[in-house]
Amino acid sequence: MTNQNALKPMAPHAHSHAQAAPETACCGNPACGSPAVAMPAADIPKGALLFRIPTMDCAVEESEIRRALEPVAGVRGLRFRLGDRTMAITADDGAMAGALDAIRKAGFKPEPLNDAAGSPAAGAQAATAPAGIVGMGSGLVRLIAALALAIAAEAVSFLALEGAGFMAAEMGLALAAIALAGLDTYKKGFAALLRGRLNINALMAAAVTGAFLIGHWPEAAMVMALYAIAELIEARAVDRARNAIQGLLALAPELAEVRQPDGSWKTAKADAVALDAVVRIRPGERVPLDGVVTEGASAIDQAPVTGESIPVDKMVGDPVFAGTINQTAALEFRVTAVAANTTLARIIHAVEEAQGTRAPTQRFVDRFAAVYTPAVFVLAVAVALLTPWLMGWSWTEAIYKALVLLVIACPCALVISTPVTVVSALASAARRGILIKGGTYLEEARRLKAVALDKTGTITEGKPKLVASRLLDRASDEAAVFAIAASIAGRSDHPVSKAIAEGLDREHQPVGDFRALPGRGVQAEHEGRSYVLGNHRLIEEKGLCSPALEAELKQHEEAGRTVTLLASGQAVLALFAVADTIKPSSQAAMAELRALGVTPVMLTGDNAATARAIGMHAGIDDVRGNLLPEEKLEAIKALQQRHGMAGMAGDGINDAPALAQADIGFAMGGAGAGTDTAMEAADVVIMNDDLRRLPETIRLSRRTHAVLWQNITLALGIKAVFFVLAVFGSATMWMAVFADMGASLLVVANGLRLMRSPKTD
């Protein structure tokens, strides 16, 4: 699985929404679904059209719509909110008509809620209103009433009272219960049969109808009522996983305190705040928008966005992110992203898109279920028609056992096990600052055998720091010499000079006649005396090198450090060594990768000596330096041939060819200045710079794979037991419903375990 889309922007990934989603279990009644909440304007993609689908209650209908739209060219994205029965379609010009026609042919009636400009369509408000009322009100009442009627029918049957009136009462109660609990199930089952599809609604409709026709009236009613209630419980559990990432939306406050042109402050809606506006936040408040601090200093808890457990100190010039929490002091910041485009909003959008794609195991289960359900239906027909001849059963007994098989055949537990597990894992990763862009990458990460890492900004901090300083002229005063060096370095824009000035942290003194010496350093005067601050070559040209100094310089250079020397016209006064230091997490991350059986490899364009020094410090044995971008790509190919699946961790820009070639590309520091590029370039984005998130991703992938197959085994195992009991034992339709309900709830609960924070294995 070579990642050929690693360099494409996020927008093209939207086509994945048009893929068929898993056909999860659906009750087919209005009670199934989350509370009706109108789709917020921010949730509707730009240029999308919003429709209400009156009969779209659960994931089964969502699946059918996705499948119907698969062959329609030009559909770029779909977004569903089952709670209020709405869907947003993003499509090319001219493709919308074909999309709507495909939805209608699938048996649904889309009702427009907005126009191309995003304004509400005529009648939109009236169309959406009933969803919440039906979903949360009458739907639940109907299920309770249906269960009460089914129990009443069972009571009449249990009393075994004779007479046509009692039989009519028993039948009438059962019929009323079935009508209340299963009317929508019948409608959808009949529609599915007309299209030649055997979904759960078709199976339940056939089973309940058959039981009723052979005189098992109370049992047919109880089966339909229990089925509807079980599906309602299951739908609530599924919603927890499907909407897990949506909980992040509540992290960003709806209101922001904005400075007005006259200097006063006014509270406004966050989604109405413009770019470059200045916003104020007090201690304890959440940051409403992304921005850059313009006044104040405070500590910010960034855990909701980056997963960092320790608050980060912020001062003027530092970025802040929507949804994070200001802790110690008031801050003012300039808005750098509108509400719909904050880092938090983009995380949610990316995870939503990831939820729309199917993992390899999920695709396998969908294919298996497509064969499994018709096969069991055929088996049930065979039991009904052949066993009276082959085993001497009565026709009523044979038909009853066939109906039990139909109920057992429900693929709910099997099919629902994969999406719940994958979505739970995606949400858990996002809350830890790991943004995985699809179930495929989540599941495939477990197979990585080697991970190549860029040096600068990935293993190292990405900016030079002063790591060593020494006074060489014993006749001089160290404080005075270091102050002169800091003053001269402070006048230069060169990164090495900046690192020296910051590292020495001395009060700058006035210097004059400042001149740059290209390729060598800088020169300046202080108190009438000339000084140079430059590299090894400059000192050699000045004739100030000595064998002892050469030896010391060689030691620093072999350690991968850049050495700068301060000299007067007569002597070298001080030595300053600057290096790009490794991140605190790098050593631990490399150790964790090796413990997982993954080989870390460093690929860098830096010189070999520096690369070896950094690699040794980080604990990487395979270090390759002086590589051009094209050579990094070839190195990835070589790793794939040698180890198998190989990943690449980099910044998403300079490492673009290697990220594209790698099976899984990891971008580091997605919440920093390179958010746009990082989130577009890679398959996995580490929202902070903690390399330990990389082995954590692999561990999560392994846990997810294990849970997926636990669920598949559990679902099929329970069904196999009841298949045997149904044919050769005394399994009843009640038992079949409870078995199906139990298996579904077990696999959902097992999948939801992944929503807990990943732990080290």
Summary of the structure (lengths in Angstrom):
residues: 761
radius of gyration: 33.2
end to end distance: 26.0
largest distance: 123.8
contacts: 2761
relative contact order: 0.10
helix: 53%
strand: 17%
